[in-house]
Amino acid sequence: GRQIISKRICQCEELIFQEQPLVLAQFEWNKLYKYSACEYCLYPLESCEQNVRRLCQDSSIIIPHSECDPNRNIDQQIVRCPKCNVK
């Protein structure tokens, strides 16, 4: 296989390599279960709570510690990915 080898020690969470995706596709079952994600970078376009409610078909589910969900304020009518800024 291929590998990347560093000639120096990298810091924790340091970005050492970045590239644009060549090919990207969601799994077929994502479409079946109506999973909402950016078609460009696969970033989820729904909150954790929205995801669980949709999969369990129970709109009364409340996820504890929702303040830890990075997508907690995401709008269902989103037209631009907050991660890669693609429409």
CORDAZI-V732108 format. One record per residue. N is the residue number from 1. PSI is psi as a letter, one per 40 degrees, with the letter a starting at -180 (NA if undefined). NEAR is the number of other ideal C-beta (glycine too) atoms within 10 Angstrom. D_FIRST is the distance of its C-alpha to the first C-alpha in Angstrom with 2 decimals. Layout:
n: {N:N}
psi: {PSI:PSI}
near: {NEAR:NEAR}
d_first: {D_FIRST:D_FIRST}
This chain:
n: {1:2:3:4:5:6:7:8:9:10:11:12:13:14:15:16:17:18:19:20:21:22:23:24:25:26:27:28:29:30:31:32:33:34:35:36:37:38:39:40:41:42:43:44:45:46:47:48:49:50:51:52:53:54:55:56:57:58:59:60:61:62:63:64:65:66:67:68:69:70:71:72:73:74:75:76:77:78:79:80:81:82:83:84:85:86:87}
psi: {a:i:i:h:h:i:e:i:h:i:i:h:e:h:h:e:h:h:i:i:i:d:h:h:i:i:i:d:e:d:d:d:e:f:h:h:i:h:e:d:e:e:h:h:f:i:i:d:d:d:d:d:d:d:d:e:f:h:e:e:h:h:h:i:f:e:e:e:h:e:e:d:e:h:h:d:f:h:e:h:h:e:d:e:f:h:NA}
near: {2:3:4:6:4:8:4:6:6:9:8:4:5:7:7:9:6:5:5:8:10:5:4:11:9:12:9:7:8:13:9:8:10:9:17:14:14:20:11:15:14:17:15:18:21:19:18:16:17:20:17:14:17:16:12:10:7:9:9:6:13:8:15:7:8:13:6:9:16:12:18:14:9:17:9:9:5:14:7:11:18:14:15:13:10:11:8}
d_first: {0.00:3.76:6.69:10.42:12.81:16.49:19.32:21.73:22.36:21.93:24.74:24.58:23.97:23.57:21.81:19.19:17.42:18.91:18.46:20.25:18.76:18.14:18.83:20.32:22.38:24.16:24.31:27.32:29.10:29.19:31.61:33.51:34.02:34.72:32.01:32.58:29.58:28.90:27.44:25.68:24.00:24.82:27.02:29.68:33.06:35.12:36.01:35.01:38.59:38.63:35.45:36.98:40.33:38.90:36.86:39.81:42.37:44.45:45.48:47.21:44.11:43.92:40.82:41.79:40.73:40.08:40.30:36.73:35.38:34.10:35.18:38.60:40.50:38.52:40.84:40.51:41.55:38.69:37.93:35.55:32.42:33.16:29.56:28.62:32.22:31.57:34.46}
